[in-house]
Amino acid sequence: MKQSVQQLLRERAFLLFIAGFFVFCSPARLFWATESMPWYSPYLVWSGIILLTWLLYRWLKRHAL
């Protein structure tokens, strides 16, 4: 059974939200949020999540047409 594009978009967005939540709110953040890491490490993490969101949008837009 083929899923609608909206349903696929919701599922992918939810998975990305869960991944972002894990990165920012779990003990895994201790890896990149320590004092020994450079000051820009949180910005790199945010940039990675934004990049993943943009790639997801492009992929879904291409497969929706």
C-alpha positions in Angstrom: 0.0 0.0 0.0 1.5 3.3 -1.1 1.7 6.1 1.5 0.7 9.6 0.8 3.4 12.3 0.6 2.0 14.1 3.6 2.2 10.9 5.7 5.8 10.3 4.6 6.7 13.9 5.3 5.2 13.6 8.8 7.1 10.4 9.6 10.4 11.8 8.4 9.9 15.0 10.3 9.1 13.1 13.4 12.2 10.9 13.1 14.3 14.0 12.6 12.8 15.6 15.6 13.5 12.5 17.7 17.1 12.5 16.5 17.5 16.2 17.3 15.9 15.7 20.7 18.4 12.8 21.4 21.4 15.0 20.4 20.4 18.0 22.5 18.6 16.5 25.5 20.4 13.2 26.2 23.6 12.3 27.8 25.1 12.2 24.3 25.3 16.0 24.5 28.1 15.6 27.0 30.3 14.6 24.0 30.0 17.9 22.3 29.1 20.2 25.2 32.1 19.9 27.3 34.5 22.7 28.1 37.3 21.0 26.2 35.4 21.3 22.9 35.6 24.4 20.8 33.1 27.2 21.3 31.5 26.5 17.9 30.6 22.8 18.5 27.0 23.5 19.4 26.7 25.5 16.2 28.1 22.6 14.2 25.4 20.3 15.7 22.6 22.8 14.9 24.0 23.2 11.3 24.0 19.4 10.9 20.4 19.2 11.9 19.4 22.1 9.6 21.3 20.4 6.7 19.5 17.1 7.3 16.2 18.9 7.3 17.0 20.6 4.1 18.1 17.4 2.4 15.0 15.7 3.6 12.9 18.4 2.1 14.7 18.2 -1.2 14.4 14.4 -1.3 10.6 14.5 -0.5 10.0 17.2 -3.0 11.8 15.3 -5.8 9.9 12.1 -5.0 6.5 13.8 -4.6 6.4 14.9 -8.2 
